Amino acid sequence: MRAPVHLGLVLALAVSMSSHAAEGDDWQPTLDLRYRLELVDDDRFAQDATASTLRARIGLISPDWSGWQFGLTAHANRHVGSEDFNSTANGRTAYPVVADPDDENISEAWIGYSQPGRFSLRAGRQRLVEDNVRFLGNVGFRQLEQTFDAVALGLDAAEWRIDLRWLDKAHRIFGPSNPNDLLAEADLDAWMGTFARPIGESTLAFYAHRIDFEDRPASHRNLGVRLTGTIPGREDFSYRLEFARQDGIRQLDDVDGQNYLHARIAQKLEAWHWFAGHERLGGDGTYAFQTPLATLHAHNGWTDQFLSTPANGLIDTYAAAGTKLGHWTGLVKLHDFRSDRGSINYGREYGLMVKRPLPAGLSLEVKAAQFDGDDGRADVQKIWLTLNGNW
């Protein structure tokens, strides 16, 4: 089988840029290759999905010139072999969705200025990741990542850390050439601010978001507070307590606001760790608490059955345990999903992941998850085999 031409050009560019950058001082070239095989068995479809894809990403960050820097990242993703999956752009709707379409584009192109310990400013297309990516993330699990045309300002004032962001556009994981414009990108006029300070061994943070969508009826504002840190006298235990309120604006100005709650505790020991939590996204049967700019794969299950919150809301009670055996690390994770309104059982998910580093900058990960649906929801099984290389 002939290798895709565009992917080959990106790889050639990557080698050229990396070799030239290495000749200078303080240039930061990166090359990231990821092959993934994803298998999906979804009871809503007569046929299973098999997605074999290869992603290349090449990046370059300039030296620091009196506080000024620029960064550039290009990517290419191509399916390898048969195309027995719905990429959201290939029209193969008889198969379950695996949202890794063929695409080549610029992921990042930014310029920034910083004074360490005082402030940093970055403008242009960029990766934005905030806290645990529940409200803002790059969706790094998928082959194409979410980036933003944005201005990001960070300030260190006394004991406070202040992060302010204005977002003009979200370039989504479905690729800029996606035939569905709403999947390709989101037009925004969004302001997001976080104010955080340490309190002993913990961090207290307040955040405010006004996320105005100009191309779809999803505009809303969030006001929230979170407290994270370690338990006094028990440094192996960490916790998270968070509350937020969401209200619709513009087209959703008449909907009732909804609350968000998250409580989590974790323990990390030398050879193993565990964590458990309870997350509640409110819903009233008409409107539910939404986080459309998040890395949603990191929350509410690996099978991605709740990429938007059901109208009756979502309660996710979860627990996980992991260990390390030699070069291998493993994690088992369980979720129980219920509605916030009406006591509806949505189902349960069981997940298993094992991974290990390999020589020459490579790593291997095998992950599987099964969702057992209730209340008419379909059963879904997914398996991922990923080989990743970073240089």
N, C-alpha and C positions, 0 to 999 in steps of 0.2 A: 504494500500500500504506500502511495506517495505521500510524503509529509506535507502538511498544509503550507502553502507558500508564505502567507502572512506571518505565521508562527515562526518559520525559518528566518524571515527578515528581522523579527524582533530579537531572536536569539543571536543573530549576527551583530545587530546593533548593541546588544548587551555585552558581548565579548569585546567589541571595539571600545565602547565607553569605559568599561571596567579597566582595560589595559591602559588607555590614555589617562584615566583618573589616577591610576596607581603611580604614574610618573610624577604627579604633583604632590604638594604637601596639603594634608588635611582635607582633601576631597573624600567624600563618603559614597562610593558606589555600592549598590546592592543588586543581587540577582537572586530571584526566587522562582523556582520551578515546582509545580505541584501536579502530580497525576492522581486522579481519583476515579475509582469505580464505585458507582452508587446503584444499589438494587432496591426497588420499591414494589411491594405487594400491597395493593390497596383494594379492599373489597368493593369499592365503587366502580372499579374498572375491570373489564373482562381480560385485559392484557396487563402483564407486569412491565415495569420500566427497567431498562438497563442503560445507564449513562456512563460512558467512558470518556473522560475529558482530560485535556492537558492545558495547564495555564502557565504562562511565562510572565514575569513582572520584572522590569528593570528600573532601577531608581538611581538618582544622583543628587547629592546635596553638596553645595559649594563650601569652600572654606569660610571662616568667619572673617569678614573684612570690616573691622572697626564696628562690629555689631550687626552688620548686614549679611544675610544669607539668602540663597534661593534653592528651591528644590523642584525636581521634575521626576515623574514616574509614568512609564508607559506599560500597557498590558496587552496580552493577546490570549484568547481562550479558544480552543477548537475541540470538537468531538473527535474521538479516535474510533474508527470502525463504524458499526451500525448506529443508527440514530433512533433507537426504540425508546424514546422518552419525549415528553412535552417540555421543551426548554422555555416556553412562553413566547418564543419568537419563530419557531419552525413549523407551526401549524399542525403538529402531530397530537391532536387533542384526544385521540383514542387511548393514549397512555397517561399514566400519572405524571404530575409535574416534577421535574428536577430542574430547578431554576439556575442552570449554568449554560446560557446561550453562547453561540459563537460570536466573538466580538474582538475588535482591536480599537484602542483609543488611548487618550491621555487621562490617567487617573488623578494625577496631581501636577500642578504648575503654580507655585507660590513664591512670594518674596516676603522676607521677614526682617525685623530689627529687634534686638534685645539688649538689655543691660542686666546681667545676672544679679539676682537678688533684689531687683527693682521692678522691671516690667519686661514683657515680650509682646510683640505685635506681628501678626502674620495675615497676609491678604492673598486671595486667589483660590484656586481649586486645591482642596486639602482634605486629609483624613482628620476627622474629629471623633474623639472618644472621651466620654465623660463618665467618671466613677465606674459603676458596674454595668454600663451601657444599657440600662433599662429605659432611659429617655433619649440618649444620643449615642450612636455607635456606627462602626464601619461595616458590620455584617461580615466579619472576616472569615466565617466558616465557608461561605460560598466562594466560587472561583472568581467572580467579579465582585469587588468591594464597593460599598457606598461611600462616595466622597461628596464634598459640598463646595460650591462657590460661596465663599464666606470671608468675613473679617473676624479674627479672634484676638482678643486682648487679655493678657494676664498681668495682674498687679500684685505685688507684695507690699502691704501697708501695715506696719507694726506687726501684730500677730495674725492679721487677716490675710487670706489668699482670696483674691477676687478674679473670677474668670467671666468675661463678657463676650458673647458671640452674636454676630448678625449673619443670618443665612439667607442667601438670595436664591439658591437652587440646590436641590438634591439630585445627584446622578446615581440612579438606583442600580441594584445588582442585576437587573434584567437587560442591561445594555442600552446604550444611546440609540442604536439602530432598531430597537424593538418596534414592531408595527403598532403597538398600543402606546400612544404618547404618555398615558398616565403611568405605565410601567417603566418607560424609559427615563423619565425624570419628573420631579415635582417643582413647580414654581412657588417660591416662598417669599414671605416678608416676615422672618422669624427672629425674635430676640430671646436669648437665653442667658441667664445670669446665675452664678453660684458664688456664695460668700461663705467661706469656711475658716475655722480657727481651731487650734488644739485646745483641749481641756484635759489636763493630766495625760493619761494614756489613751484618750479618746479624741475624736474629731467631731465637732458640731458644724453642720452645714445647713444653710438656708438657700433655697433656689426658687427662681421665678422664670416662667417661660410664657411668651406670647407667640404662638406658632400659627401664623396666618397663611393658609393655603390659598393661592390665587387661581387654582385650576380644578378644585374639587371641594365638596362641602365637608370639610374635616377640620376647620379652624377651631382652636381652643387655647385656653391658658391654664397653666399649672402653678400652684403655690405649694411648696413643700419644705419639710425639715427632716434631717436624718442625723442619727448619732451612731458612730461606728468606733470600734476600738477593741482593746483587750480588757478582760475582767480584772479588777485590782487584785493583786496577789496570786493570780493564775494566768501567767502570760501565754500558756498554751491554749487558753480559751479566748475566742473572739466573738463579737456579737454585732448585730445590725438592728436598729430600730428606725422605722421610716414611716412618715405619714405625708400624704399630699391630697390636694383638692383640685379637681378639674372642672372647669366650666366652659361651655361652648361660647364662641363668639362669631360674629358675622352671620353666616348662613345658619349656624346652630345656636344663635343667641337665645332662642326660646326653650332649649332643652334644659332639663334639670341637671345640676352638677352632680358629680360622683366622687367618691373617696377612694384612696389607695392606701393600703396598709401592708407593711412587710416586717416580719420579725424573723431573725435567723441567729443561730448559735453554731459555733464550729470549734473543734479541737484538733490541733496539729501536734502529733508526736513524732518521734524519730523515724519510725518505719511505716506509720499509717496515719490516716486522718479521717474525720467524719464531719458531716454538717447536716443540719435539719432546719426547716423553716416553714413559714406559713405566709402566703402572699394572697392578698384579696384586692381584686379590681372590681369596683362597684358597678352595678347595672340595674336598671329599673324596668327592663322589658322593651324599652325604646332606644335608650342611649346607654353606652357603657364606657368606662374609663379606657382610653386608647393611648398607645405609645408608638405612633407610626414611624418615627425616626430612630427607633431602637435597633439593637442587634437582638432580634427576637429569638433566634436559635439558642441563645444563652439562657433563656427563661421559658418556663412552662412546657418543657419537653422537647426532646430531640426530633420527634416525628413531625414537629411543626403543625400541630392540629389547631393551634390557637394563635395564628399570626395576626388576627384581629380578635378583640375581646367579644364574646357573644353578648347579645343584647341584654341577657339576664345576668351579666357579670361572670366573674371567674374567681373561684377559690382554689388555690394550688397548695396542697400540703405535701411537702417533699422531704426526702432523707437520702443521704448518700454516704458511702464509705469507700476509701481507697487505700492502697498499699503499694509498696515497692519491693520487688524481688529481683535482685541483681540489677540488670539494665532495664528491666521491664517495670512499668507502672500500670496500675489498673484501677478502675473506678466502677462501682455499681450504684445506680441511681433509681429511685422509685418516686412516682408522682401519683397523687390522688386528686382528681379534678371534679369540682362541683360548682354549681351556680351560686351566685350571691343572692339571687332572688328565686324563690320557689322550690328550693331544696331538690334540685335536679342533679342526678349523678351523671356526669359526662363520660367518665371512664378512668382508666388507670394506664400508666405507662411504666415499662421496665426497660432500663438501659444498661449497657455494658460497654466499657471502653478499655482497650489495652494499647500501649504504645511503648516505643523504645528508640533511642538514638542509634544511628548506623554510622559507619565510617564515612569520611569525605563530606561532612556537612549534611548528610541525609538523615531522615527520620521516618519511621513507619508507624501508622496508626490504624487500628481496626476497631470499628464501632458498630454497635447494633442496638436497635430500639424497637419495642413492640407496644403499640397502643391498642388496648382492648376497650372498645367503645360501648357505652350504654346510651339509653334513651334515643335509639335510632342512629347513633353515630357508628361509622364503619370501623372495622378493625384494619390497622395499618402496620406493616412491618418494613423496616428499612435497615440496610446494611451498607457500610462504607469501608472501603479499603483505600488508604491514602498514603502516597509516598511523596515526601516533601524534601526539597533541597534549598538551603539558604547559604549564599556566599557573599 
